[in-house]
Amino acid sequence: KQWYQRRVRAMSSEFIKKLEDQSDVVLRKTKDYLPFLSRLCLVATFLEDGIRMWYQWKEQSTYINHHWNCGAFIGNLFVLYNLFGQIVPVGLILARKYVKICVGVLFGVVLTQTIGYGILFDVRFLLRNIALLGGLVLLLAEDMGEAKTMFAGVPTLGENKPQNYMQLAGRVLICLMFLTLLGEMTFDNMFTEVVRAIELIVGLPLMICVCIGYKTKLASCILVVWLFFMNIYLNPFWTYNKSKAMHDFVKYDFFQSLSVIGGLLYVVTLGPGGVSFDEHKKNW
C-alpha cells in the first residue's frame, strides 16, 4: 500500500512538473504582449461601463436624479464623471502613462458608484466593487515594480515590501471577485447548473492556490483557460435582446469575468510576490 501511495505521489509530481514546463514555454512565447493583454482584460469592466454611460446617458442621469432627488444637473454631472473618469484613465493605463493618477481616479469612480447606486446595501454587488479594487492594486504593484527597475544597481534596504503586500491584496481580492461570480443555483436549466457546479469544483481549489501563492503561475494559467471558456458559455450577452434587462445583467457578468481573467494574467506576469508559498519555498 505504501509503495502504491509513493508511486501515485511520484506520478502526480511528474505530471505537475510537465504542466509547469509547458506553461513556462507558453509564457516565454507570449511575454511581449501578455502584459498589455492582462491590462486590457483587467480594465475591461471600466471601459464597458464608461461606454455604457454614453449610450445610456438619459437613463443613468434620470435614475440618479430620482434615487437621490438631486436635480438633473447633478444627475448629468454624475454620468459625465463616470464617462470620462473611466474611459480616459483606461486609455492612459493601456498606454502606461500616469498609472498612479489613473488608478486613483478609478478608485474614485468605484466609490462614487457604490454610493450613487446604493450598492452599500447590496452585499453581492458591494463585494464585487470591493473586489474590482484588487485589479487596481495589481496595476499599482506593476507600476511600483517598474519604478524600482529604473534604479537598477542602486543599493536598496531589503525587499520591495509594499509591492509584495499589494500583490497579496490583489490576489485575495481577485479570488473574492471569482466567488461573487458564482451564480445562484436556480435549476431552470439543469445542464447550466451542472456546468456551474463543475466551475466551482474545478475553480475553487485553483483559486485557493492563487490566493495563498502556491503553484501560482500554473494555477493562474489553468484558470485563465478554464474561465475564458466558462465565460463564453455562461455569459453570452450577445444572444439576448438589447431591450431586455437580462442583456445588461449577463453583459455585466461577462466583463467582470474578463477582469478576473485579467487579474490572473497579471499574477502570471508579475509572479506571486514575496508574501507567498512559492517565494518562501525558495528559502527552505
N, C-alpha and C positions, 0 to 999 in steps of 0.2 A: 504493500500500500504506500509506504513512504517513497519507494522508488518511483511509483506511478505519479505521486504528487510532485516529486522533484522534476520528473520528465515533463509534466504539464507546465510547471513554472518556467522551465528552460525554453519550451516551445513558445510560450506566451511572450517571454522576454525577447526571443529571437524575432518573433512576428512584429512586436512593437518597435524593435530596433530597425527592421526593414522599412516600416512605415515612416519612422523618423528620417531615415536616409532618403527616402523618396520625397518627403516633404521638403527636405533641405535642397534637393535638386530643383524642385519646382520654385522654391523661394529664390534661389540664385538666378534662375532664368527670368523671374518677374520682378527683380529688385529695383529695376529702373522706373517702372510705372506703378508698383504696388503702393507706395506712399500716397500718390495722387488719387488712386482708386479708393484707398481707405478713407482719405479726407472727403472725397465726393460722397461716398456712402454715408459717412458719419454726419454730414451736414444736409443730407437729402431731405430730412424732415423739415428743417428750417427753410430750405429752398422751396419745397412744395407748399408750405404754409404761406410763405411770402407771395408766391404766385396766386394762391387761392384768395389772398386778401384783395388782389387786383380784380379778379373775376367776380368776387362776392362782396365788393365794397359796400353796396347798399344794404345787403342783408346783415353784414357784420356790424356796421355802424348803427343800424336800427336796433339790433339786438342789444348792444351796449347801452344805447340810449334808453330803451325800455327797462333793461335789467337794473340800471343804476339811476334812471331818471335824471340824467346829467346833461341833456340837451344834445342837439345834432352836432354842434361844434366839437364837443368833447368826444362824441362817438366817431366823428370823422378823423379827429386827431389820433385817436387810439388805432384806427385802421392804418393811417399814414405812418405812424411809428412802427407798427408791426410789418408793414410792407417794406419800407426802406431799411428798417432795423434788422431785417433778416436777409434780404437779397444782397445789399451792399456788403455786409460782413462776410457772407458766404463767398462772394466773388473774390474778396481780398484774401480770405483764408485759403482758397484754392490757388491763388497766386502767391501765397506765403508772404503776404505783406501785412504789417501791423497786427499780427496774430493776437497779441495780448489785449489790445484795444477792442478788436472784433469779438473776442471771446467775452469780454466784459459787457459789450453791447448785447450779445446773445443771452448772457446771464440775465440782463435786464428785461429782455423780451420774455423769457421763461417766467420771471417773477411777475411781470405785468399781466401776462395771460392767465397765470394762476389766480391772481386776484380778480382780473376783469371778467373772466368767465365763471367765477365762483367755484373753481376746481378745489379750493381748500376743503370743501365739504364732500367731495367725491374721492374716496380713498384710492380707487384704482387709477383714476386719471392723475391724481396728485402724485402717486408713486411713479407714474410714467414721466411726469415732468421733472421730478427729482432725478430719476434715472437718466434723463436726457443730459443732465449736468455731467454725468460720467464721461460722455463723449467729449464735452468741452474741456474737462480736466485732462484727458489724454492729449488733446490738442496743445494745452499749455505745457504738458510734460515734454512733448516733442520739441516745442519751441525752446524750452529751457535746455534740453539736450543739445540743440543746435548752437545756442549761445555759449555753452560750455566748450564746444569744439573750436570755437573761434579763438580760444586762448590755449590751444594745444601747446604743450611744452612748458606752460607756466605752472609752478608748484601750487597744489591746492591742498586744503586741510580736510582730508577724509573724502568720503564719497559725496555724491550729489544727493543728500538725504531728502530734501524737499521733492525732487523729481521722483525718487523711489516711492515715497508715500503717496504722491499724486498718481503714480501708476497703479498702486494698490487700490486707492479710492476709485479710480477709473474702472478697474477690473470688477470691483464689487458692485458698482452702480450699473455696469453693463449686464451683469448677472441678474440684478434686480429688474432691469428692463425686460430681460428674457422671461422672467417669471410673470410679469404683468401681461405679456403677450399670449400666455397660455389661456385660451378661451374657455369659457364655462361649458360644461358638458350639457347639451340640450337634447341629444339623441333624436333630433329631427332627421338627420342623415347618419345612419349607422356607420357607413364607410368613413365619412369625415371624422366621426368621433373616434374610430379606431386609429386613424392617422394621427389625430391629436394625442391619443394615448401613447402611440409609438414615439411621437415627438417629445413627450415628457420623459418616457423611459430612456430614450437614447440621449436626449439633450441635457437632462438634469445632471447626470454623473459627469458629463464632459464640462458643463458649466461650473460645477464644483471644482474640477481640476483647474480651470482657468482662474477661478476666484482665489484659490489658495496658492496658485502658481506652481502646480505640479504637472510635468509634461506639457507645459503651457502652449508652446508653439504647435505641437502635434494636435492637442485637443482643440485649439483655435482653428486650425486648418480643416479638421473634420467637421467642426460646427459650421464653418463658413459654407462648405459644400452642402451640408445637410439642410441648413436654414434657407439657403438660396432656393432649393427645390421645394421645400415645405412652404416657403413664402409664395412661390408661383402657384402652387396648388390651393393653398388655404385662403389666399387673399387676391383673387383675380378681379380687381375692381373694374377692369375694362369690360367685363362681361355684364355689368349692372347698368341699368338705365341711369343716366346722369341726374335725372329729375328725382330719383328715389333717394331717401335718406341713407339707405344701406350702402349706396355707392360711396358716400363720404366716409362712413364708418370703416368699410373694408379698405379704402384707399389710405386712411389714417393708419390702420394696422400694417399695411404693406410698407409704407415709408418708415414706420417705427422699426419694423423688422430689418429694413435696409440699414438703419442707424446701428442696430445691434451688430449686423454683419460688418459695418464699417469699424465699429469699436473692436471687434475681434481681429480684423485685418490690422488695426493699429497695434494690438497686442503682439501680433506676429512680427510687425515691422520694428517695434521698439523693444520687444522682449518683455519678460515679466517684471523686470526691475529688481532692486536689491531686496525688497521685502517679499520673498517667495521661497518655496521649497527648492525650486530649480537652482536658485542662487546659493542657498545655504548648503546644497549637496556638494557644491564645488569645494567647500571648506571642510567636508567630512573626511 
